[in-house]
Amino acid sequence: MASSPRPAATAAAHRRGLIQRPPSARAYLSAAAAVVPAQRAERRGGALTRVANTGPPPLHGSSRSRYVVAVEVNTSSPAALVTGGSSSPPPATVEEDEAGEERIRRRHRHLLSTVEGHGERGKYEEEKRIERMNGEAARVNNEFDLYVKLDGSWSAGVFLGDSPFSLEPIEHWGISKADGAAWPVANPVVTCADVEEAGFPSSFVAKPFLFLQGDAIYMFFETKNPITSQGDIAAAVSEDAGVTWQQVGVVLDEEWHLSYPYVFTYKNKVYMMPESSKNGDIRLYRALDFPLKWELEKVLLEKPLVDSVIINFQGSYWLLGTDLSSYGAKQNREISIWYSNSPLSPWIPHKQNLIHNTGKMLSTRNGGRPFIYNGNLYRVGKGQGGGSGHGIQVFKIEILKSNEYKEVEVPFVINKQLKGRNAWNGARSHHLDVQQLPSGKLWIGVMDGDRVPSGDSVHRLTIGYMIYGVVLVLVLVTGGLIGTINCSLPLRWSLPHTEKRSGLFNVEQRFFLYHKLSSLISNLNKLGSLICGRINYRTWKGRVYVVVVMLILVVLTCVGTHYIYGGNGAEEPYPIKGKYSQFTLLTMTYDARLWNLKMFVEHYSKCASVRDIVVVWNKGQPPAQGELKSVVPVRTRVEDRNSLNNRFNIDSEIKTKAVMELDDDIMMTCDDLERGFKVWREHPDRIIGYYPRLSEGSPLEYRNERYARQQGGYNMVLTGAAFMDHGLAFKKYWSKEAEVGRQIVDSFFNCEDILLNFLFANASLTSTVEYVKPAWAIDMSKFSGVAISRNTQAHYHVRSKCLAKFSEIYGNLTAKRFFNSRGDGWDV
């Protein structure tokens, strides 16, 4: 019988009164006190009995013992030993199996007898035990974080299209919501962080399947538990056509690894056929309380099948999967087929088993649900993507009979971002499930993806330690060259020992071995005498050699450390409530700065949340199509006249709510952009910028960032590097009340950003600006002779004049905003 599901977090399940949210998995892992060894208890209604291991998770996970961490020794209730020290159990906990309960009672009685029987001494010993378990639980928590970092990049995204062969990422459809900032929503829509926030430890999610039920869309997927190092089956639900998802949590968890949760209906009942090859069979489960509770219906085949599907086609049921038990079976090149008149009836093997695909890059292993389109049956395959991992292939099944099978590959291209590691699926994908929505107008697909290639962490560790090895060799050689390390090995190492030996070697063999060792040491000493002391570090030339070698050692050490501890190199976006979005990057320039623009576009187009780039072209011949190298669409908007007001022209072709106004001479990291975008999504009614300024005094005087820091705050940010709601900001800028201000901007050819700050301040009594400190930023205008700010003193004088005029028209700016007041550490 299948284990029952863990607690879930969906609003629908809460309304039905079926489930309650469990305590956070991290809270369990961080807890400290007595440790109770416990085997897996069969869960019959949603209890999270597995909490933490006291050892590192097994890489291939066969050991399934558990250790449940309790916060304190509570002598009032044995339940406290598994509920974090509380005298009452956690919400939605169900009874343990009898053996598990008896172990807990015995442990509870032992603790009581220890404390009461030994008095103060017993209390002292138990306190020491708890202290040791504190450290153990902390170590497990650290290991949890490590495992999440190692394989936590797999996630799932949603695609929509008019057909299965014209799917586009959900962000390309521009779906917006009134209850969130920075729409449209963007992929990925389900990540391991979402599962963990629902109370279930997870290091990745993969192999998603959809199940449509009325207006609700359920997504079932594999989630890897980093504590047990095995796969479980989890689910999420969407009630808005796949735009947003609520986590249901883990719904099926067995003693062995589970994956590939293929869900289908038969005679008005819902079934799931997950991969259970680690258990040596393929099993069919029936939903008792969909989607939360499942019961084993039948073991279909006593074979370790992987990636199996059942389809009803031409009056028969067909089971397709890869049988790893077959002699000579290749994991990706061969499948086996069985047929039956019912999913519950005996299965008959196909006459052509094993079916082999001879194409070099083709794969017959399933990569998702087969689908019917225009009367034809198509099968999704898991294609090899060379060294970078997997891809998706689609095959048209031309013949499917009990004695014959034939399929051909058909063209299938899915639009995905070309941003490498900065894209959620930039390296590989190996699963696609596509179905037609009940409306019949659109098809929805769900695909998994990873931003790093297979084996990336091992590759980085290998290179890092190899570099460390080179550093060690260089240190030894350099030490020998300058004479600080003795280059001679003592010959006594090769002399025979006189003590009694075992019978492994006779006397002749031992003396022959010592002779060879003596010859080797002599040759090494000759080599050492040639290099030892060759460099005199007391001379200027010797010191130069030593300094150069030291610099090389420092550089190599830094590079090796980066490979080992620097992560996978991805600059990932920051979610808000588990959701991602995108923004439009807008820059204003002209022909004299084309070289700047080329670097600008190539760099920022690879940032994860950049949807497209708009170039406002103020003067001269615009760049030709294709001249700007970009992985996102670039649109050049040619203006009629050269005016700084053009920066904020209302543009109906902008497809995102957020716009990042960024001068083409400012270069910063993608991570800096992502942090600023996150802050803007938290404060969409404000201007979020990277360059704070302070306006104060009588008359008002324009002050730089250094002065603002000395005064402890700012009341303006430069819009040459700032996020804003373009619908709100551009409308303010082109309102009738701003007309005089725009004329002042044209007369000075300056101050358009100051004007926008005044317009925001004039419409609000609260803070209208937020500052985000970039990790680093290069202002290329300092190296150019065409920037309007190249003469800083004259530039600041003009801007002080603007302040005086704007304050007369629009009043004062808002009160000073203090540094480090937001609490996220990004405005220090």
Salt bridges, closest charged atoms under 4 A:
GLU42 OE2 - ARG44 NE 3.34
GLU101 OE1 - ARG105 NH2 3.60
GLU102 OE1 - ARG105 NH1 3.94
GLU102 OE2 - ARG109 NH2 3.38
GLU120 OE2 - LYS123 NZ 3.95
GLU125 OE2 - ARG121 NE 3.35
GLU126 OE2 - ARG129 NE 3.92
GLU131 OE1 - LYS128 NZ 3.98
GLU136 OE2 - ARG139 NH2 2.29
GLU143 OE2 - ARG139 NH1 2.56
ASP145 OD1 - ARG26 NH1 2.46
ASP151 OD2 - LYS224 NZ 2.95
GLU196 OE2 - ARG26 NE 2.62
GLU222 OE2 - HIS257 NE2 3.56
ASP232 OD2 - ARG6 NH2 3.36
ASP232 OD2 - ARG50 NH2 3.40
ASP240 OD2 - LYS177 NZ 3.27
ASP253 OD2 - ARG6 NH2 2.90
ASP253 OD2 - ARG40 NH1 3.20
ASP253 OD2 - ARG43 NH2 2.60
ASP253 OD2 - ARG50 NH1 3.12
GLU255 OE2 - ARG40 NE 2.87
ASP281 OD2 - ARG283 NE 3.13
ASP289 OD1 - ARG16 NH2 2.94
GLU295 OE1 - ARG286 NH2 3.00
GLU297 OE1 - ARG286 NE 2.79
ASP307 OD1 - LYS207 NZ 3.69
ASP307 OD2 - ARG365 NE 2.47
ASP307 OD2 - LYS382 NZ 3.27
ASP323 OD2 - LYS303 NZ 3.79
GLU334 OE2 - HIS356 ND1 3.58
GLU398 OE1 - LYS406 NZ 3.63
GLU407 OE2 - ARG379 NH2 2.74
ASP433 OD1 - ARG369 NE 2.93
ASP448 OD2 - HIS430 ND1 2.71
ASP450 OD2 - ARG428 NH2 2.76
ASP456 OD1 - ARG421 NH2 2.76
ASP456 OD2 - ARG460 NE 2.71
GLU499 OE2 - HIS497 ND1 3.94
GLU499 OE2 - ARG501 NH2 3.99
GLU572 OE2 - ARG451 NE 3.67
GLU602 OE2 - LYS629 NZ 3.76
ASP612 OD2 - ARG611 NH1 3.40
GLU627 OE2 - LYS598 NZ 3.52
GLU639 OE2 - ARG637 NE 2.79
ASP651 OD2 - ARG635 NH2 2.81
ASP651 OD2 - ARG637 NH1 2.99
GLU653 OE1 - ARG635 NE 3.71
GLU661 OE1 - ARG647 NH1 3.45
ASP663 OD1 - ARG647 NH2 2.76
ASP664 OD1 - ARG593 NH2 2.52
ASP665 OD2 - ARG593 NH2 2.88
ASP671 OD2 - ARG675 NE 3.47
ASP672 OD1 - ARG675 NH2 2.33
GLU682 OE2 - LYS678 NZ 2.67
GLU701 OE1 - ARG703 NH2 3.47
GLU705 OE2 - ARG709 NE 3.17
ASP746 OD2 - ARG641 NH2 3.22
GLU752 OE2 - ARG647 NE 3.38
ASP753 OD2 - ARG799 NH2 2.58
GLU770 OE2 - ARG686 NH1 2.32
GLU770 OE2 - ARG817 NH2 2.70
GLU770 OE1 - ARG822 NH1 2.94
ASP824 OD2 - ARG822 NE 2.78
ASP827 OD2 - ARG822 NH1 4.00
